[in-house]
C-alpha cells in the first residue's frame, strides 16, 4: 500500500541489479522453479520504537521457496 516494494524494485533495476522474479522490471522472465512474487526479503530489520525510543530488532528466515530457487540456480550454473 505504501509503495516501498515498488520503490526498491525501481531503484534496483535502475542500477542494473533487478530483483529476481520481478515480472515488471526484471530481466529473467522464466525462473527454474515457481516463485510467488519477487525474491525480496529482509533477513534482519532494526528500528527505534516511535514512542518509547527503544531499539527493536527483528529477524526472519527466508521463505522456503527462496531456498528451492537458490538450489535450482546452483544446478544450472
C-alpha positions as CSV (number, residue, x, y, z in Angstrom):
1,X,0.0,0.0,0.0
2,X,2.9,2.4,0.7
3,X,4.8,1.7,-2.5
4,X,8.0,0.7,-0.7
5,X,8.3,-2.6,-2.6
6,X,7.8,-0.7,-5.9
7,X,10.5,1.8,-4.9
8,X,13.0,-0.9,-4.1
9,X,12.2,-2.7,-7.4
10,X,12.6,0.5,-9.5
11,X,15.9,1.6,-7.8
12,X,17.5,-1.9,-8.1
13,X,16.5,-2.1,-11.8
14,X,17.9,1.4,-12.4
15,X,21.4,0.4,-11.1
16,X,21.3,-2.8,-13.2
17,X,20.5,-5.1,-10.2
18,X,16.8,-6.0,-10.7
19,X,15.1,-8.2,-8.2
20,X,14.8,-11.9,-9.2
21,X,11.3,-12.8,-10.1
22,X,10.2,-9.2,-10.8
23,X,8.0,-9.6,-13.9
24,X,7.8,-5.8,-14.5
25,X,11.4,-4.7,-14.0
26,X,13.4,-7.9,-14.0
27,X,15.3,-9.4,-16.9
28,X,14.6,-13.1,-16.3
29,X,11.1,-13.8,-17.3
30,X,11.2,-17.6,-16.6
31,X,12.6,-19.0,-13.4
32,X,13.8,-22.6,-12.8
33,X,11.1,-23.1,-10.2
34,X,7.9,-21.4,-9.0
35,X,8.3,-18.2,-7.0
36,X,5.3,-16.3,-5.6
37,X,6.3,-12.7,-6.3
38,X,9.8,-11.3,-6.1
39,X,12.9,-12.8,-4.3
40,X,12.9,-9.8,-1.9
41,X,13.4,-10.5,1.8
42,X,14.7,-8.6,4.8
43,X,16.7,-11.1,6.9
44,X,17.2,-8.6,9.7
45,X,15.4,-5.3,10.3
46,X,16.1,-2.8,13.0
47,X,14.3,0.3,14.1
48,X,13.6,2.5,17.1
49,X,10.1,2.4,18.7
50,X,8.4,5.6,17.7
51,X,7.1,6.3,21.2
52,X,9.4,4.6,23.7
53,X,12.6,5.1,21.6
54,X,13.7,1.5,22.4
55,X,15.8,-0.2,19.7
56,X,13.9,-3.1,18.2
57,X,15.4,-5.8,16.0
58,X,13.5,-8.5,14.0
59,X,15.0,-11.4,12.2
60,X,13.3,-13.8,9.8
61,X,14.5,-16.8,7.8
62,X,13.9,-16.5,4.0
63,X,10.9,-18.3,2.7
64,X,11.4,-22.0,1.8
65,X,10.7,-21.2,-1.9
66,X,13.9,-19.0,-1.8
67,X,16.0,-22.0,-0.8
68,X,14.4,-24.0,-3.6
69,X,15.2,-21.3,-6.1
70,X,18.8,-21.0,-5.0
71,X,19.3,-24.7,-5.3
72,X,17.7,-24.7,-8.8
73,X,20.0,-21.9,-9.8
74,X,23.1,-23.7,-8.5
75,X,22.2,-26.8,-10.5
76,X,22.0,-24.6,-13.7
77,X,25.4,-22.9,-13.1
